[in-house]
Amino acid sequence: MERATKPHFALIPFTGTISHVIPMTDLGCLLASHGAEVTIITTPVNAAIARGRVDRAPAAPHGAAITVTAIPFPAADAGLPEGCERMDLLPSQADVSLFFVASRGFGEAVAQYCLHEAPRRPSCVISGTCQTWMLGLARELGVPCYVFHGFGAFALLCIEHLFKHRPHEAVASPDEPFDVPALPPFGCRLTRRQLPPHFMPPTSVGGKALQGMREFDVAADGLVVNTFEELERGSTARLAEATGKKVIAVGSVSLCRAPSLDPQSMSSDASRCMAWLDAKQPKSVVYVSFGSCGRLPPGQLMQLGMALVSCPAPVLWIIKGADSLPDDFREWLRENTDADGVPGSKCLVVRGWAPQVAILAHPAIGGFMTHCGWGSTLEAVTAGVPMATWPFFAEQFINEQLIVDVLGIGVSVGVTKPVETVLTASNAGGSEVEAEVEAEVGMEKVKKALEMLMDQGPKGEERRKKAYELKLKAEGALEKGGSSYNNLEKLIQSFV
């Protein structure tokens, strides 16, 4: 039966990274598939990405509509070049503070649109993280405000424990481990270096901008989490109890569309990847990708590269920011890897973007070396692919322990120190000495992790079995009657 009144959800992703824009767009597609009306509000550059995903999603039933609205991002007003609407598009790390100035101006423009220009006011707003200005807008609109972090429930639960109990303040050294007993009987051990960005010092580039995040989380009406209840061993219920808020598990949102690619719309890089994979044996390939934001220092990248080219398994390696790497490393890549997608080659390197969901779903993929970003983690789970974990920053050291110790679907490379990012860099300009940073993990250690990942013995088979079982549970969660399906229905019905 069609609902008498369709609730209207306004989704405003954090504009700073693609890793926030994409899952919130997918969330919008899921809400529309359940009969809600959805407006995704973002910047012009990000709107193009969002529209592309909306256009490829299945048609929404019940006459529901999903609209992508582009609001100008005042980059020039903040002293940035036009079009710098995400942090990966900034000319320099020094421009991060200007980006957050522009983001506040963007928030004012969004408020103007929602209050005075939008054809219909929302029933609820769902905001990406960092956009603390959204709470005031929601209150002015007189509607609830939910927060979409892009983190999983286990990580958010650990962060809540850290805020309330502050075990990190009792250790003397930044490398001394401490316990975060957020989800008994499963333990989590971190060091101060591995803490999520919420605990960065104010002297960090992004420190001041992130200080308001806690107040925003505490004041918001609820959390929408890209996970499914069967995945994180009770973390969702514990998070609701710890925060006193509604916590709604709606994932995995990437399942809102099939992972297959339209041959007519594939880029040359995507076509090359898929054709190369088509020539490989089932479950034989290691896929290596570390997301859109993090960058390994050149010395560490070389150790990784030497391990990958000597790996017995074929390797598909995605390298972001390859053009900014030293000339000697780029020369090494040309001599030791394949960039053309020759079917018989051992190590295919793609410099830039690759269709990760489709790659992980390809039958040739046998393992995924990942930075443990939550989006990538979920995409591996929904594809049933075991992981080798190499966390970079943010909550990724927590995610690693979920993957390896709680779920049993991964092996750790052994990284203990985060890499520097545009947010964690010191105002003193520590990123300028990146090339001099020594590799923490040597070639032999990386090779050992790859051997364990692709192991054909009992331990490897057990990881693959667990990964496949989670894939089935992920699919079931979004099917009619599944946990995420029911949670989406309850969320929408609460506004009818």
Secondary structure, 3 states (H helix, E strand, C coil): CCCCCCCEEEEECCCCCHHHHHHHHHHHHHHHHCCCEEEEEECHHHHHHHHHHHHHCCCCCCCCCEEEEECCCCCHHHCCCCCCCCHHHCCCHHHHHHHHHHHHHHHHHHHHHHHHHCCCCCCEEEEECCCCHHHHHHHHHCCCEEEECCCCHHHHHHHHHHHHHCHHHHCCCCCCCEECCCECCECCEECHHHCCHHHCCCCECCHHHHCCHHHHHHHCCEEEECCCCCCCCCHHHHHHHHHCCEEEECCCHHHHCCCCCCCCCCCHHHHHHHHHHHCCCCCCEEEEECCCCCCCCHHHHHHHHHHHHCCCCCEEEEECCHHHCCHHHHHHHHHHCECCCCCCCCEEEEECCCCHHHHHHCCCEEEEEECCCHHHHHHHHHHCCCEEECCCCCCHHHHHHHHHHHCCCEEECCCCCCCCCCCCCECCCHHHHHHHCCCCCCHHHHHHHHHHHCCCCHHHHHHHHHHHHHHHHHHHHHCCCCHHHHHHHHHHHCCC
